[in-house]
Amino acid sequence: VVIGHVDSGKSTTTGHLIYQCGGIDKRTIEKFEKEAAELGKGSFKYAWVLDKLKAERERGITIDIALWKFETPKYYVTVIDAPGHRDFIKNMITGTS
């Protein structure tokens, strides 16, 4: 579970980790980069791996928890990205339980 303060880069770091470990392909990241740039948020390409809601992408914050599973040659990984904004603490608690 990735928990931290709002705008600390949780979703971006987690999305980048997923990409670096082979959990998502380069073509998808390039698609996210293009779509994010169209909204003036080009640096959010990795965050969009987990931030799927329209409101999350428009506001640039995680609203709901996001779960992603992937495998490396050595490990089976489950990542849960939790919101950091105080308005969504209930969602963060749900994600950690």
C-alpha positions in Angstrom: 0.0 0.0 0.0 1.4 3.4 -1.0 0.4 6.1 1.4 1.6 9.7 1.7 0.6 13.3 1.6 -1.4 14.8 -1.3 0.9 15.7 -4.2 3.8 13.8 -2.9 4.1 11.7 -6.1 2.6 8.4 -4.9 0.7 7.5 -8.1 3.6 8.7 -10.3 6.2 6.7 -8.4 3.9 3.6 -8.3 3.1 3.9 -12.0 6.8 4.3 -12.9 7.6 1.2 -10.7 5.0 -0.8 -12.5 6.4 0.3 -15.9 10.0 -0.4 -14.9 9.1 -3.9 -13.7 7.3 -4.7 -17.0 3.8 -4.5 -15.6 2.7 -2.2 -18.4 4.0 -1.7 -21.9 5.7 1.4 -23.4 3.0 1.9 -25.9 0.4 2.4 -23.2 2.7 4.9 -21.3 3.2 6.8 -24.6 -0.6 7.0 -25.0 -1.0 8.3 -21.4 1.7 10.8 -22.0 -0.1 12.2 -25.1 -3.5 12.3 -23.4 -2.0 13.9 -20.3 -0.2 16.5 -22.4 -3.5 17.4 -24.1 -4.8 18.4 -20.6 -1.6 20.2 -19.7 -0.5 17.4 -17.4 2.2 15.7 -19.5 4.2 14.8 -16.4 1.3 12.7 -15.1 1.8 9.8 -17.6 2.9 7.3 -14.9 0.2 8.4 -12.5 -2.4 7.6 -15.1 -1.5 3.9 -14.9 -3.5 4.0 -11.6 -5.6 7.1 -11.8 -8.4 6.0 -14.1 -11.3 8.2 -13.1 -12.0 11.3 -15.3 -12.1 13.5 -12.1 -8.7 12.1 -11.0 -7.1 12.9 -14.3 -8.6 16.4 -14.5 -7.8 17.4 -11.0 -4.4 15.6 -10.8 -5.2 13.8 -7.5 -6.1 10.3 -6.5 -9.7 10.0 -5.3 -10.2 6.3 -5.0 -7.9 3.4 -4.3 -6.3 1.7 -7.3 -5.1 -1.9 -7.3 -2.5 -3.3 -9.8 -1.1 -6.8 -10.0 1.9 -7.8 -12.0 4.7 -10.4 -12.0 8.4 -10.2 -12.3 10.6 -13.2 -13.0 11.1 -13.5 -9.2 8.0 -11.9 -7.5 4.3 -11.6 -7.7 3.4 -8.0 -6.8 0.2 -6.4 -5.7 0.3 -2.6 -5.4 -2.5 -0.5 -3.8 -2.3 3.3 -4.5 -4.2 5.2 -1.9 -5.4 8.9 -2.0 -3.5 11.4 0.1 -6.1 14.3 0.1 -7.9 14.6 3.4 -11.3 14.6 1.7 -10.6 11.0 0.6 -9.1 9.5 3.8 -12.1 7.1 4.0 -11.0 5.7 0.6 -7.4 5.4 1.9 -8.5 3.5 5.0 -10.7 1.1 2.9 -7.7 0.4 0.6 -5.4 -0.4 3.5 -7.8 -2.8 5.2 
